């Protein structure tokens, strides 16, 4: 069991490889695509991208679903708890450090109150800094409705 086939069955994370089709009869089934489309894991996806917590992407959907389940109670779990919760997932690319960093960062961000309107801009101007956000295109990110980014070859 590697965790890549993790989905939600009636809101509970389950492994698709261990779930019989008959168990899904009449149940609510959600996959990473549904969670992505609804924005339910947008902050986790952003954190994974920002911290390079994904590389090949094979394990990412299952880990995102498990991370969502872990953070559902609104607490900030310890790093050991995050690692334990992800123990049913195999990632051969990242070594888990960046994955744990991303999940911890999202947990902390979710409990922090959002800045009040104008507060961030006034802090930046007090420091003499310009407040701007730079969106960098990633080979794994495509703007909604836009074409995929061009492939870059070494030829």
C-alpha positions in Angstrom: 0.0 0.0 0.0 1.6 3.3 -1.1 -1.2 5.8 -0.5 -1.3 7.2 -4.1 -4.9 6.0 -4.6 -6.2 7.8 -1.5 -9.7 9.3 -1.9 -12.6 10.2 0.3 -15.5 7.9 1.0 -18.2 9.7 2.9 -15.6 12.2 4.0 -13.2 9.6 5.3 -9.8 9.0 3.7 -9.6 5.5 2.2 -7.3 3.6 -0.2 -8.9 2.9 -3.5 -6.9 -0.3 -3.8 -8.4 -1.7 -0.6 -12.0 -0.5 -1.3 -14.5 -2.6 -3.1 -16.8 -1.0 -5.6 -19.8 -2.2 -3.7 -18.7 -0.2 -0.7 -19.1 2.9 -2.8 -22.7 2.2 -3.7 -24.8 5.1 -2.5 -21.7 6.7 -0.8 -20.2 10.1 -1.5 -16.9 9.6 -3.3 -14.4 12.5 -3.7 -11.1 12.4 -5.5 -8.3 15.0 -5.6 -9.8 16.4 -8.7 -13.0 17.3 -6.9 -11.1 18.7 -4.0 -8.9 20.8 -6.3 -11.9 22.1 -8.3 -13.7 23.2 -5.2 -10.6 24.9 -3.8 -10.6 22.7 -0.7 -6.9 22.0 -1.0 -5.7 25.1 -2.7 -3.6 26.4 0.2 -2.0 22.9 0.5 -1.3 22.8 -3.2 0.3 26.3 -3.1 2.4 25.4 -0.1 3.6 22.2 -1.7 4.6 24.1 -4.8 6.3 26.9 -2.9 8.4 24.5 -0.8 9.2 22.0 -3.5 7.2 19.3 -1.6 6.4 17.5 -4.9 8.6 16.3 -7.6 7.3 13.5 -9.8 3.8 14.1 -8.4 2.8 10.4 -8.1 2.3 10.5 -4.4 1.0 14.1 -4.2 -2.8 13.5 -4.6 -2.9 11.0 -1.8 -0.7 13.1 0.5 -2.9 16.2 -0.1 -6.0 14.3 0.8 -4.4 12.9 4.0 -3.1 16.3 4.9 -6.5 17.8 4.4 -8.0 15.2 6.8 -5.2 15.8 9.4 -5.8 19.6 9.4 -9.6 19.4 9.4 -9.8 19.9 13.2 -8.1 23.3 13.0 -5.2 22.5 15.2 -1.5 22.7 14.4 -0.2 19.2 14.7 3.4 18.5 15.7 5.9 17.5 13.1 5.9 13.9 14.6 2.1 13.8 14.3 2.3 14.9 10.6 4.9 12.2 9.9 2.8 9.6 11.6 -0.3 10.6 9.7 1.6 10.3 6.4 3.1 6.9 7.4 0.9 5.1 4.8 2.3 7.1 1.9 5.5 6.4 0.0 7.4 9.3 -1.6 10.6 8.4 -3.2 11.6 11.9 -4.4 11.4 14.4 -1.6 12.5 12.7 1.6 9.3 14.1 3.3 11.0 17.1 4.9 9.5 19.6 2.5 6.1 17.8 2.7 6.1 18.1 6.5 7.2 21.8 6.2 4.4 22.5 3.8 1.7 20.9 5.9 2.9 22.6 9.0 3.0 26.0 7.3 -0.6 25.6 6.1 -1.7 24.5 9.6 -0.1 27.6 11.1 -1.5 29.9 8.4 -5.0 28.6 8.9 -5.1 29.5 12.6 -3.5 33.0 12.1 -6.0 35.7 11.6 -5.9 37.3 8.2 -4.4 40.8 8.0 -6.9 43.6 8.1 -7.4 45.6 4.9 -4.5 47.9 4.3 -2.5 46.4 7.2 0.0 44.6 5.0 0.6 47.6 2.7 1.1 49.9 5.7 3.6 47.5 7.2 5.6 47.4 4.0 5.5 51.1 3.5 6.8 51.6 7.1 9.7 49.4 6.3 10.3 51.3 3.0 9.4 48.2 1.0 7.1 47.8 -1.9 4.4 45.3 -1.4 4.0 43.1 -4.5 3.4 39.5 -5.2 5.2 37.8 -8.0 3.5 34.8 -9.6 6.1 32.5 -11.2 4.9 30.0 -13.7 5.7 26.4 -12.8 5.7 23.5 -15.2 3.0 22.0 -13.0 0.8 25.1 -12.9 -1.4 26.3 -15.6 -3.6 29.5 -15.3 -7.3 28.6 -15.4 -8.5 28.5 -19.0 -5.0 29.1 -20.4 -2.9 26.8 -22.5 -0.2 24.7 -20.8 3.2 26.3 -20.6 5.7 25.4 -23.3 8.0 22.5 -22.7 11.6 23.4 -22.4 14.0 21.0 -23.9 17.7 20.7 -23.8 18.1 20.1 -27.6 
